[in-house]
């Protein structure tokens, strides 16, 4: 099952959820809310750079 975790505010939270097998993370730790196109342009490069999509 793919899981999306919301509300990530610290690196520790992100690392724990990654270790638990979470596939996608989002929250203020990565960035403030932005248009979807900011994240999906260029094959999700911004999200991959911030380790939000694996």
C-alpha positions in Angstrom: 0.0 0.0 0.0 1.3 3.5 -0.8 1.1 5.9 2.0 1.3 9.8 2.0 2.3 11.4 5.3 1.2 15.0 5.8 2.3 17.5 8.4 6.0 16.7 8.4 7.8 19.5 10.3 11.2 18.0 11.3 13.9 15.9 9.8 13.4 13.4 12.5 9.8 12.9 11.6 10.7 12.5 7.9 13.4 10.0 8.7 11.1 7.9 10.9 8.4 7.8 8.3 10.8 6.9 5.6 12.2 4.0 7.8 8.6 2.9 8.3 8.1 2.6 4.6 6.2 5.8 3.8 6.4 6.6 0.1 5.5 10.3 0.0 5.9 13.0 2.6 4.7 16.6 2.7 4.7 19.4 5.2 6.4 22.7 6.2 9.7 20.8 6.7 9.9 20.7 2.9 8.1 23.9 1.9 5.2 26.1 2.4 2.1 25.4 0.3 2.7 25.9 -3.4 0.9 25.2 -6.7 1.1 21.5 -7.8 2.9 22.5 -11.0 5.9 23.7 -8.9 6.4 20.1 -7.8 5.4 18.1 -10.8 7.3 20.0 -13.5 10.6 18.4 -14.7 9.7 14.8 -13.6 9.2 15.8 -10.0 12.8 17.0 -9.7 12.1 19.4 -6.8 10.3 16.7 -4.8 13.1 14.2 -5.5 15.7 16.7 -4.5 13.9 17.1 -1.1 13.4 13.3 -0.7 9.7 13.7 -0.9 9.2 11.1 -3.7 11.0 7.9 -4.1 
